[in-house]
């Protein structure tokens, strides 16, 4: 853990110390201080660019690489599975593979199925997270209350964040109809002002494994009671016993294409990192690790983009949280060429399908202009000028567009 934090610190210091990019030509010179842009045609040929081979921090535009690799390794119809076991003492064991959509509504349906299968009593509830053997926490994840920094796990619920509503009198209520009020919510929301809040379950730097187990088992217990299934007992982490009976294998209600739409349009770090890890586990076997995921995604990029281009994409996690990730404009344009069949999964920004990437000092866009050309804007600078740069690209105000005429300097 200490070594990982040291590497992250070195990466940040390196980013701060980077020299400014070479100056771009007008009309981009006043907008781009440390960054680059590029436009390529449908065949992938570079038409116009500035600093196309300089490496920049990608932030969430790296999710395009995660999605491309996932479609190749898992396939668009892939669905996460969660298995349910019981032992002779009527204890329930939940073994997951990282389903990001194990939410309250889904769990209600699971209990209906368990009841239909003859489950009348559940005593202890344990989660078995052995499908993951992560070497360290999510690269780039910080200790904040923000759901943006929520942890991930093999068995997790409701995106590892709680929705609460605090009344003017200080009463803490559940913030969503689908989820009952749980003890963990009351603890996490303590001290929050009146209003609606969504809180990372690791608020205050609480250990992820314990918080994930607490939240997941509390929610399952509450919905067990709601389903009219009797029983009480311990709750926590426990391995599935060898003599336990498999009673149900649950498939997620969302396939990979639907998940990719969600993490591309709404930039879910939680979903994209679970998909990233699953790519490695599918390719090299469980348990999932960061090293397996990095290797699996890189192999797809080498196959689809070529070894040289893949080497220009440094990706240590699937969401873009880590400031040690790197991409170049040229590499992103080639990635967009390969991703073109999935362009409809992107959200529209300023009228064009685009994936954005935003962090402090990072303002990036990557997508497709209305004429079908791919475009990339990577700005690693204090001022967010990406909308202005995109406006120029949309108007064809770049060399090679067929519309641009350079202004002549006065004598």
URZICOR-V48222 format. One record per residue. N is the residue number from 0. D_CENTER is the distance of its C-alpha to the mean C-alpha in Angstrom with 2 decimals. Layout:
BEGIN
N | D_CENTER
N | D_CENTER
END
This chain:
BEGIN
0 | 21.39
1 | 23.92
2 | 23.63
3 | 19.85
4 | 20.37
5 | 23.23
6 | 21.29
7 | 18.67
8 | 21.75
9 | 23.43
10 | 20.52
11 | 20.62
12 | 24.39
13 | 24.35
14 | 22.24
15 | 24.73
16 | 27.63
17 | 26.76
18 | 29.62
19 | 29.36
20 | 28.81
21 | 31.90
22 | 33.09
23 | 32.12
24 | 34.95
25 | 35.82
26 | 34.50
27 | 31.24
28 | 32.98
29 | 32.95
30 | 29.23
31 | 27.69
32 | 28.63
33 | 26.00
34 | 24.00
35 | 24.62
36 | 24.36
37 | 25.19
38 | 26.26
39 | 26.98
40 | 28.78
41 | 27.74
42 | 29.14
43 | 26.94
44 | 29.88
45 | 29.26
46 | 31.29
47 | 30.70
48 | 28.75
49 | 28.86
50 | 27.68
51 | 26.01
52 | 25.94
53 | 24.96
54 | 21.66
55 | 19.32
56 | 16.09
57 | 13.52
58 | 10.82
59 | 8.23
60 | 10.80
61 | 9.76
62 | 7.18
63 | 10.70
64 | 11.61
65 | 8.90
66 | 10.09
67 | 13.63
68 | 13.76
69 | 12.48
70 | 15.17
71 | 17.63
72 | 17.15
73 | 16.31
74 | 17.73
75 | 16.86
76 | 18.68
77 | 16.99
78 | 16.57
79 | 15.47
80 | 18.62
81 | 19.79
82 | 23.43
83 | 25.99
84 | 29.13
85 | 32.22
86 | 35.02
87 | 38.70
88 | 38.18
89 | 35.89
90 | 32.83
91 | 29.44
92 | 26.87
93 | 23.29
94 | 21.63
95 | 18.04
96 | 15.80
97 | 12.42
98 | 12.69
99 | 9.90
100 | 12.67
101 | 15.39
102 | 16.45
103 | 20.00
104 | 21.25
105 | 20.24
106 | 21.93
107 | 25.01
108 | 25.35
109 | 25.04
110 | 27.93
111 | 29.99
112 | 29.71
113 | 30.58
114 | 33.52
115 | 34.67
116 | 34.60
117 | 37.08
118 | 35.05
119 | 37.28
120 | 36.41
121 | 33.44
122 | 34.32
123 | 31.85
124 | 28.12
125 | 26.14
126 | 22.62
127 | 22.54
128 | 19.37
129 | 21.08
130 | 18.68
131 | 16.61
132 | 18.49
133 | 16.07
134 | 18.07
135 | 16.46
136 | 13.81
137 | 10.31
138 | 11.69
139 | 11.83
140 | 11.22
141 | 14.36
142 | 16.77
143 | 16.56
144 | 17.04
145 | 14.10
146 | 11.47
147 | 9.09
148 | 10.24
149 | 10.35
150 | 10.82
151 | 9.91
152 | 12.87
153 | 14.69
154 | 16.16
155 | 14.47
156 | 15.19
157 | 14.20
158 | 10.68
159 | 12.80
160 | 14.20
161 | 17.68
162 | 19.19
163 | 22.72
164 | 25.68
165 | 28.29
166 | 31.75
167 | 34.25
168 | 36.11
169 | 33.15
170 | 32.57
171 | 29.03
172 | 27.98
173 | 24.96
174 | 23.07
175 | 22.49
176 | 25.13
177 | 23.24
178 | 22.84
179 | 26.02
180 | 26.61
181 | 25.88
182 | 27.37
183 | 24.07
184 | 23.50
185 | 26.93
186 | 26.35
187 | 23.07
188 | 24.51
189 | 27.77
190 | 28.79
191 | 26.56
192 | 28.59
193 | 29.46
194 | 26.83
195 | 23.52
196 | 20.63
197 | 17.20
198 | 17.03
199 | 14.79
200 | 16.78
201 | 17.21
202 | 19.14
203 | 21.76
204 | 20.27
205 | 20.98
206 | 20.21
207 | 17.01
208 | 18.82
209 | 21.59
210 | 19.64
211 | 17.43
212 | 20.73
213 | 22.55
214 | 20.27
215 | 19.89
216 | 23.62
217 | 24.80
218 | 23.08
219 | 24.44
220 | 27.82
221 | 28.01
222 | 27.22
223 | 29.64
224 | 32.32
225 | 31.55
226 | 31.98
227 | 35.38
228 | 34.76
229 | 36.88
230 | 36.25
231 | 35.25
232 | 34.31
233 | 32.06
234 | 28.27
235 | 25.93
236 | 24.77
237 | 27.01
238 | 27.22
239 | 28.45
240 | 32.21
241 | 33.80
242 | 36.09
243 | 33.51
244 | 33.57
245 | 30.63
246 | 30.95
247 | 27.89
248 | 24.94
249 | 22.37
250 | 20.25
251 | 17.25
252 | 18.43
253 | 15.53
254 | 15.59
255 | 13.03
256 | 14.19
257 | 13.60
258 | 10.05
259 | 9.43
260 | 11.43
261 | 9.41
262 | 5.98
263 | 8.50
264 | 11.00
265 | 9.43
266 | 6.39
267 | 4.39
268 | 2.38
269 | 4.33
270 | 4.48
271 | 2.93
272 | 4.57
273 | 7.13
274 | 7.84
275 | 8.27
276 | 10.55
277 | 12.29
278 | 13.27
279 | 15.12
280 | 16.70
281 | 17.86
282 | 19.36
283 | 20.93
284 | 21.24
285 | 20.06
286 | 19.34
287 | 15.86
288 | 15.71
289 | 13.83
290 | 16.96
291 | 17.02
292 | 13.52
293 | 14.45
294 | 17.78
295 | 16.75
296 | 14.50
297 | 17.29
298 | 19.90
299 | 18.49
300 | 18.41
301 | 21.96
302 | 23.10
303 | 21.81
304 | 22.32
305 | 24.94
306 | 25.15
307 | 25.89
308 | 23.00
309 | 20.50
310 | 22.00
311 | 21.05
312 | 17.28
313 | 16.36
314 | 12.87
315 | 12.45
316 | 8.77
317 | 6.00
318 | 4.08
319 | 7.65
320 | 8.58
321 | 11.55
322 | 14.65
323 | 16.08
324 | 14.09
325 | 16.60
326 | 17.39
327 | 20.62
328 | 21.55
329 | 23.45
330 | 20.72
331 | 18.27
332 | 21.16
333 | 21.73
334 | 18.13
335 | 18.59
336 | 21.83
337 | 20.28
338 | 17.54
339 | 20.32
340 | 20.85
341 | 17.44
342 | 18.02
343 | 18.55
344 | 14.88
345 | 14.46
346 | 15.46
347 | 18.87
348 | 19.48
349 | 23.19
350 | 24.00
351 | 22.04
352 | 18.80
353 | 16.36
354 | 12.83
355 | 12.98
356 | 11.83
357 | 13.24
358 | 14.11
359 | 17.65
360 | 19.74
361 | 17.09
362 | 17.48
363 | 16.39
364 | 16.70
365 | 16.72
366 | 18.20
367 | 21.59
368 | 24.77
369 | 27.17
370 | 29.47
371 | 26.86
372 | 26.36
373 | 23.00
374 | 22.31
375 | 20.26
376 | 20.60
377 | 19.46
378 | 20.91
379 | 20.70
380 | 23.37
381 | 24.34
382 | 25.17
383 | 22.66
384 | 24.66
385 | 22.14
386 | 23.48
387 | 26.94
388 | 26.13
389 | 24.57
390 | 27.70
391 | 29.89
392 | 28.10
393 | 28.42
394 | 32.10
395 | 32.61
396 | 33.61
397 | 32.92
398 | 35.25
399 | 35.36
400 | 34.31
401 | 37.89
402 | 37.95
403 | 37.80
404 | 41.09
405 | 41.11
406 | 43.15
407 | 46.27
408 | 47.12
409 | 50.31
410 | 53.39
END
